[in-house]
Amino acid sequence: MKIAIIGLGYVGLPLSLQFARSGVQVIGLDIDPAKVDALNKGKSYIKHIDSAGIAELVDSGSLSVSTEFQQVGEVDAVIICVPTPLNKNREPDVSFVLGTGRAIAPHLKLGTLVVLESTTYPGTTDEDLLTVLEAGSGMRAGIDFHLAFSPEREDPGNPDSNVVAIPKVVGGLTPDCLERARALYARAIKTVVPVSSCRVAEATKILENVFRSVNIALVNELKTVYSAMGIDIWEVIQAAKTKPFGFMPFYPGPGLGGHCIPIDPFYLTWKAREYGRNTRFIELAGEINSSMPQYVVQRAAEALNAHRKSVNGSKVLILGLAYKPNVDDDRESPSYVLMETFKNLGSEVAYYDPYVPVIRPTREHPQWSGIASVAWNRASIHDFDVVVIATNHEVVNYQELVDWCGCIVDTRNATSCLNAKPGQVWRA
């Protein structure tokens, strides 16, 4: 079997490698020539993906990488793994999905399977993508070519997360489409979970991310309430999770980041309005989570004030630019909101992240592009009036931070077991 995987980012690249390791010949397609050039040289641009594994598959011919979308005409199946962001009005932007559909449609051959993996609202596959594929190919979905949806379930930074072991939900336009998709993923994934339609598969992914968003919002709200009561939310969670039933721990933070949880629930919110339904839980969770950076800045202002300093004119270091620990993925990171808020308040702002040495260009925060991480040493860190721990990377020596900096705002409980002076560490 020969397949094409379009979009070689945090979802498409691991999937490409897994299929190639499973004996499937993979053509990786991406519009970014820098990514294509790196992969053809056997080099990884994602921290948790090893370059040696890429080089081995490229050298063996199991994986080839290109920007030429006409190669879709050579394959039996196409898997689409492109971004689905929100636009400036916080509405779904499926332009990357539809643009990809238009690009591949003229090259589809009879019997080709097209699978969408990009997270989106129910109806995207069997309405929007279907329309552009049929218009561009002159063929009929479910008859001349096959169409399916299978949501991605990547967990970067989790050492126990392995593509082959994560069950794969699959929904097809027709029973035959479903069977073709099930057979495709069964070549590379241990467990395939078929569902009755593309919409059920799309809704499954939205539910997974709404579940996380709502529960994180709950502990974020409780964090502010318990803090006002003088209660440590982290100690409360630690005690609550000893209950062997009926409780699942979620943890607070400075806001939500990554390409899934801050974005995907709003795809359902937007689509629900088409059916005259309001999604109050989702919207409230989004409101709470979006307010967390402001709460962190407020706590930092209180910490600085206790040290007889103001936010205006202070030197502020954001520790951690990635949205979660131990990865280099800074998409939708609340650290950017923190940096911009402090800057607007008159602070001199810098960041430290061992996994993001230089800020790459982003659609949302182009003004920070090219700025480099500060050095990790006593002279550099001691120079800041306050350090805000936004991401708790395991490689960071937090005892050194406590030794070097007199004022720390900890949003991740990273300093809980360290010996700090009274008034030195503030929880946020």
C-alpha positions as CSV (number, residue, x, y, z in Angstrom):
1,M,0.0,0.0,0.0
2,K,1.1,3.6,-0.8
3,I,-0.4,6.5,1.1
4,A,0.0,10.3,1.3
5,I,-0.1,12.2,4.6
6,I,-0.7,16.0,4.2
7,G,0.6,18.3,6.9
8,L,3.8,17.2,8.6
9,G,3.4,18.9,12.0
10,Y,2.8,17.5,15.5
11,V,0.1,15.1,14.2
12,G,1.1,14.3,10.6
13,L,4.8,13.6,11.2
14,P,4.4,10.9,14.0
15,L,1.6,9.3,11.9
16,S,3.8,9.2,8.8
17,L,6.6,7.5,10.7
18,Q,4.3,4.9,12.3
19,F,2.8,4.0,8.9
20,A,6.2,3.8,7.3
21,R,7.5,1.6,10.2
22,S,4.5,-0.7,9.6
23,G,5.4,-1.5,6.0
24,V,3.3,1.1,4.2
25,Q,5.0,3.3,1.7
26,V,4.4,6.9,2.8
27,I,4.6,10.2,0.8
28,G,4.6,13.1,3.2
29,L,3.3,16.3,1.8
30,D,3.7,19.8,3.2
31,I,3.6,23.4,1.8
32,D,6.6,24.4,4.0
33,P,9.8,23.7,1.9
34,A,11.9,24.1,5.1
35,K,10.1,21.1,6.7
36,V,10.4,19.1,3.5
37,D,14.1,19.8,3.2
38,A,14.8,18.9,6.8
39,L,13.0,15.6,6.6
40,N,14.6,14.6,3.3
41,K,17.9,15.2,5.1
42,G,16.7,12.9,8.0
43,K,16.4,15.8,10.5
44,S,13.6,16.3,12.9
45,Y,12.2,19.8,13.8
46,I,10.1,18.5,16.7
47,K,11.8,17.9,20.0
48,H,10.3,14.6,21.0
49,I,10.7,13.0,17.5
50,D,14.2,11.5,16.9
51,S,16.1,12.4,13.8
52,A,17.7,8.9,13.5
53,G,14.3,7.3,13.1
54,I,13.4,9.7,10.3
55,A,16.7,9.2,8.5
56,E,16.4,5.4,8.6
57,L,12.9,5.5,7.0
58,V,14.0,8.1,4.4
59,D,17.1,6.1,3.5
60,S,15.1,2.9,3.1
61,G,12.6,4.5,0.8
62,S,9.7,3.9,3.2
63,L,9.2,7.6,3.6
64,S,9.5,10.3,0.9
65,V,8.7,14.0,1.5
66,S,7.6,16.6,-1.1
67,T,5.7,19.8,-1.7
68,E,4.2,18.4,-4.9
69,F,0.5,17.6,-4.3
70,Q,0.1,15.9,-7.7
71,Q,1.7,12.8,-6.1
72,V,-1.7,12.1,-4.6
73,G,-2.5,10.5,-7.9
74,E,0.0,7.7,-7.1
75,V,-1.5,6.6,-3.8
76,D,-4.3,4.4,-2.4
77,A,-5.2,6.7,0.5
78,V,-4.8,10.3,1.6
79,I,-4.8,11.4,5.2
80,I,-5.2,15.2,5.9
81,C,-3.6,16.6,9.0
82,V,-3.7,20.3,8.6
83,P,-4.4,23.1,11.1
84,T,-8.0,24.2,12.0
85,P,-7.5,27.4,14.0
86,L,-9.9,30.1,15.0
87,N,-10.1,33.3,13.0
88,K,-9.8,36.8,14.6
89,N,-13.5,36.7,15.5
90,R,-12.9,33.3,17.2
91,E,-14.9,31.5,14.6
92,P,-13.8,28.2,13.0
93,D,-11.3,28.5,10.1
94,V,-11.4,25.4,8.0
95,S,-9.7,27.1,5.1
96,F,-6.6,24.8,5.4
97,V,-8.8,21.8,5.2
98,L,-10.8,23.0,2.2
99,G,-7.7,24.4,0.5
100,T,-6.1,21.0,0.8
101,G,-9.2,19.4,-0.6
102,R,-9.1,21.6,-3.6
103,A,-5.4,20.9,-4.1
104,I,-5.8,17.1,-4.1
105,A,-9.2,16.8,-5.8
106,P,-7.9,16.9,-9.5
107,H,-5.4,14.2,-8.7
108,L,-7.7,11.7,-7.0
109,K,-8.1,8.4,-8.8
110,L,-11.0,5.9,-8.6
111,G,-11.1,4.1,-5.3
112,T,-8.9,6.5,-3.4
113,L,-9.6,6.8,0.3
114,V,-9.5,10.3,1.8
115,V,-9.4,10.6,5.6
116,L,-9.6,13.9,7.5
117,E,-7.8,13.9,10.9
118,S,-8.0,17.7,11.6
119,T,-10.2,18.5,14.6
120,T,-13.3,20.3,13.5
121,Y,-17.1,20.6,14.0
122,P,-19.5,17.7,13.1
123,G,-20.4,18.0,9.4
124,T,-17.1,19.2,8.1
125,T,-16.2,15.9,6.4
126,D,-19.5,14.9,4.9
127,E,-20.6,18.5,3.9
128,D,-17.7,20.9,3.4
129,L,-14.8,18.6,2.4
130,L,-17.1,16.3,0.4
131,T,-18.3,19.3,-1.6
132,V,-14.9,20.5,-2.7
133,L,-13.6,17.0,-3.4
134,E,-16.6,16.2,-5.6
135,A,-16.4,19.5,-7.4
136,G,-12.7,19.3,-8.1
137,S,-12.6,15.6,-9.0
138,G,-15.8,15.1,-10.9
139,M,-16.3,12.0,-8.9
140,R,-18.9,11.0,-6.3
141,A,-18.0,10.4,-2.6
142,G,-18.9,7.0,-1.4
143,I,-19.1,5.6,-4.9
144,D,-16.0,6.7,-6.9
145,F,-13.8,7.5,-4.0
146,H,-14.1,6.8,-0.2
147,L,-14.3,9.4,2.5
148,A,-13.8,9.1,6.3
149,F,-12.9,11.0,9.5
150,S,-10.5,9.8,12.2
151,P,-9.6,12.2,15.0
152,E,-6.0,12.6,16.0
153,R,-5.0,11.7,19.6
154,E,-1.5,13.0,20.0
155,D,-0.1,13.7,23.5
156,P,3.3,15.4,23.0
157,G,5.6,15.3,25.9
158,N,4.0,12.2,27.4
159,P,6.6,9.3,27.4
160,D,3.8,6.8,27.7
161,S,2.0,8.1,24.6
162,N,2.8,6.0,21.5
163,V,0.9,6.3,18.2
164,V,0.7,2.6,17.7
165,A,-1.0,2.0,21.1
166,I,-3.6,4.8,21.1
167,P,-7.0,3.5,20.0
168,K,-8.1,5.1,16.7
169,V,-11.7,6.1,16.3
170,V,-12.9,6.0,12.6
171,G,-16.1,7.0,11.0
172,G,-17.0,6.6,7.3
173,L,-19.4,8.3,4.9
174,T,-20.7,4.8,3.9
175,P,-20.2,1.3,5.4
176,D,-17.7,0.6,2.6
177,C,-15.8,3.9,3.4
178,L,-15.7,2.8,7.0
179,E,-14.3,-0.6,6.2
180,R,-11.6,0.9,3.9
181,A,-10.6,3.4,6.7
182,R,-10.6,0.6,9.3
183,A,-8.4,-1.6,7.2
184,L,-6.0,1.3,6.5
185,Y,-5.4,2.2,10.2
186,A,-5.3,-1.5,11.2
187,R,-2.0,-1.7,9.3
188,A,-0.4,0.7,11.7
189,I,-2.5,1.0,14.9
190,K,-3.2,-1.8,17.4
191,T,-6.8,-0.9,18.1
192,V,-9.3,0.6,15.7
193,V,-12.7,1.8,17.0
194,P,-15.3,2.1,14.2
195,V,-18.3,4.4,14.7
196,S,-21.4,4.8,12.7
197,S,-20.6,8.1,10.8
198,C,-18.0,10.8,10.1
199,R,-20.1,13.1,12.4
200,V,-19.9,10.7,15.4
201,A,-16.1,10.6,14.9
202,E,-15.9,14.4,14.7
203,A,-18.1,14.7,17.8
204,T,-16.0,12.3,19.7
205,K,-12.9,14.4,19.4
206,I,-14.9,17.6,20.4
207,L,-16.2,15.8,23.5
208,E,-12.7,14.7,24.5
209,N,-11.5,18.3,24.4
210,V,-14.6,19.9,25.9
211,F,-14.3,17.5,28.8
212,R,-10.7,18.7,29.5
213,S,-11.6,22.3,29.0
214,V,-14.5,22.3,31.4
215,N,-12.7,20.4,34.1
216,I,-9.6,22.6,33.9
217,A,-11.8,25.6,34.1
218,L,-13.4,24.2,37.3
219,V,-10.0,23.8,39.1
220,N,-8.9,27.2,37.7
221,E,-11.9,28.8,39.3
222,L,-11.5,26.9,42.5
223,K,-7.9,28.0,42.6
224,T,-8.9,31.6,42.9
225,V,-11.6,30.8,45.5
226,Y,-9.4,28.7,47.7
227,S,-6.5,31.1,47.4
228,A,-8.8,33.8,48.9
229,M,-9.6,31.4,51.7
230,G,-5.9,30.7,52.3
231,I,-6.2,27.1,51.0
232,D,-3.7,25.5,48.7
233,I,-5.5,24.1,45.7
234,W,-2.6,21.7,44.9
235,E,-2.9,20.1,48.4
236,V,-6.6,19.8,47.9
237,I,-6.2,18.0,44.6
238,Q,-3.5,15.7,46.0
239,A,-5.9,14.7,48.8
240,A,-9.0,14.4,46.6
241,K,-7.2,12.0,44.1
242,T,-6.7,9.4,46.8
243,K,-10.4,8.6,46.3
244,P,-10.4,5.4,44.3
245,F,-13.7,6.2,42.5
246,G,-15.7,9.1,41.2
247,F,-12.8,11.6,40.9
248,M,-10.3,12.4,38.2
249,P,-7.6,15.0,39.0
250,F,-7.2,18.0,36.8
251,Y,-4.7,20.8,37.5
252,P,-4.8,24.6,37.3
253,G,-2.5,26.8,35.4
254,P,-1.9,30.2,33.8
255,G,-4.4,29.5,31.0
256,L,-4.9,27.0,28.2
257,G,-2.5,26.3,25.4
258,G,-1.9,24.0,22.5
259,H,-3.8,23.5,19.3
260,C,-6.7,21.5,20.8
261,I,-8.3,22.5,24.1
262,P,-8.3,26.3,23.7
263,I,-9.8,26.0,20.2
264,D,-11.8,22.9,19.5
265,P,-14.7,23.5,22.0
266,F,-15.5,26.7,20.2
267,Y,-16.0,24.7,16.9
268,L,-19.0,23.0,18.6
269,T,-20.2,26.3,20.1
270,W,-20.2,27.9,16.6
271,K,-21.9,24.9,15.0
272,A,-24.5,24.6,17.7
273,R,-25.8,28.0,16.9
274,E,-26.8,26.7,13.5
275,Y,-29.2,24.4,15.3
276,G,-30.5,27.1,17.7
277,R,-28.6,25.7,20.7
278,N,-26.5,27.5,23.3
279,T,-23.4,25.8,24.8
280,R,-23.2,27.6,28.2
281,F,-20.8,25.2,29.8
282,I,-18.3,25.5,27.0
283,E,-18.6,29.3,26.9
284,L,-18.2,29.6,30.6
285,A,-15.2,27.3,30.7
286,G,-13.6,29.4,27.9
287,E,-14.3,32.6,29.8
288,I,-12.7,31.2,33.0
289,N,-9.6,29.7,31.3
290,S,-9.1,32.9,29.2
291,S,-9.1,35.0,32.4
292,M,-6.3,33.1,34.0
293,P,-3.4,35.1,32.6
294,Q,-5.0,38.3,34.1
295,Y,-5.2,36.5,37.4
296,V,-1.5,35.6,37.2
297,V,-0.5,39.1,36.4
298,Q,-2.6,40.3,39.4
299,R,-0.8,37.9,41.7
300,A,2.6,39.1,40.2
301,A,1.6,42.7,40.9
302,E,0.8,41.7,44.5
303,A,4.1,39.9,44.8
304,L,6.0,42.9,43.5
305,N,4.1,45.3,45.7
306,A,5.1,43.2,48.7
307,H,8.7,43.7,47.6
308,R,8.0,47.5,47.3
309,K,8.1,47.4,43.5
310,S,5.5,48.2,40.8
311,V,4.7,46.3,37.7
312,N,5.5,49.4,35.6
313,G,9.2,49.4,35.2
314,S,9.9,46.0,36.7
315,K,11.9,43.3,34.8
316,V,9.7,40.2,34.4
317,L,10.9,36.8,33.3
318,I,8.3,34.3,31.9
319,L,9.7,30.8,32.6
320,G,8.4,28.5,29.9
321,L,7.1,29.5,26.5
322,A,5.8,26.0,25.5
323,Y,2.2,25.4,26.4
324,K,2.9,22.2,28.4
325,P,6.0,20.6,30.1
326,N,8.8,19.0,28.2
327,V,7.8,19.9,24.6
328,D,8.8,22.7,22.2
329,D,5.2,23.4,21.1
330,D,4.3,27.0,21.8
331,R,1.0,27.1,19.9
332,E,-1.7,29.1,21.7
333,S,0.5,29.3,24.8
334,P,-0.8,31.5,27.6
335,S,2.8,32.6,28.0
336,Y,2.4,34.9,25.1
337,V,-0.7,36.6,26.7
338,L,1.4,37.0,29.9
339,M,4.2,38.6,28.0
340,E,2.0,41.0,26.2
341,T,0.0,41.9,29.3
342,F,3.1,42.7,31.3
343,K,4.6,44.7,28.4
344,N,1.4,46.7,28.1
345,L,1.6,47.5,31.8
346,G,5.1,48.9,31.3
347,S,7.3,45.9,32.3
348,E,10.5,44.9,30.6
349,V,9.7,41.3,29.6
350,A,11.9,38.4,28.6
351,Y,11.5,34.6,28.7
352,Y,13.4,31.4,29.3
353,D,12.7,28.1,27.7
354,P,15.3,25.5,27.0
355,Y,13.1,24.0,24.2
356,V,12.3,27.2,22.5
357,P,15.7,29.0,22.2
358,V,14.3,31.5,19.6
359,I,10.7,32.4,19.1
360,R,9.5,31.1,15.7
361,P,7.1,33.1,13.5
362,T,3.5,32.6,14.6
363,R,0.2,33.8,13.1
364,E,-1.1,35.0,16.5
365,H,2.0,36.7,17.9
366,P,4.3,37.9,15.1
367,Q,5.7,40.7,17.2
368,W,7.7,38.3,19.3
369,S,9.3,36.5,16.4
370,G,13.1,36.2,16.5
371,I,13.4,37.0,20.2
372,A,15.8,34.7,22.0
373,S,15.6,33.0,25.4
374,V,17.7,34.5,28.2
375,A,20.6,32.5,29.5
376,W,20.2,30.3,32.6
377,N,22.7,31.4,35.1
378,R,22.8,33.3,38.4
379,A,23.8,36.7,36.9
380,S,21.0,36.6,34.3
381,I,18.1,35.3,36.5
382,H,19.1,37.4,39.5
383,D,18.6,40.5,37.4
384,F,14.8,40.0,37.2
385,D,12.4,41.5,39.7
386,V,10.0,38.6,39.4
387,V,10.0,35.2,37.6
388,V,6.6,33.8,36.6
389,I,6.7,30.0,36.2
390,A,4.3,29.4,33.4
391,T,5.5,25.9,32.2
392,N,7.1,23.4,34.5
393,H,9.7,21.7,32.3
394,E,11.4,18.9,34.2
395,V,14.9,19.9,33.0
396,V,14.7,23.2,34.8
397,N,16.6,23.3,38.2
398,Y,14.0,25.1,40.3
399,Q,16.2,25.0,43.4
400,E,18.6,27.2,41.4
401,L,15.7,29.5,40.6
402,V,14.8,29.8,44.3
403,D,18.5,30.5,45.1
404,W,18.9,33.1,42.4
405,C,15.6,35.0,42.4
406,G,14.0,36.8,45.3
407,C,10.4,36.9,43.9
408,I,8.7,34.0,42.1
409,V,5.1,33.5,41.0
410,D,4.5,29.8,40.6
411,T,1.5,28.8,38.5
412,R,2.5,25.1,38.2
413,N,3.4,24.1,41.8
414,A,7.0,23.6,40.6
415,T,8.6,24.9,43.8
416,S,6.3,23.2,46.3
417,C,9.1,20.9,47.8
418,L,11.8,23.5,47.8
419,N,13.1,25.6,50.7
420,A,12.1,29.1,49.9
421,K,12.2,32.2,52.1
422,P,8.9,33.6,53.5
423,G,7.2,35.8,50.9
424,Q,9.6,34.6,48.1
425,V,7.2,32.3,46.3
426,W,3.6,33.2,45.4
427,R,1.0,30.8,44.1
428,A,-1.1,31.8,41.1
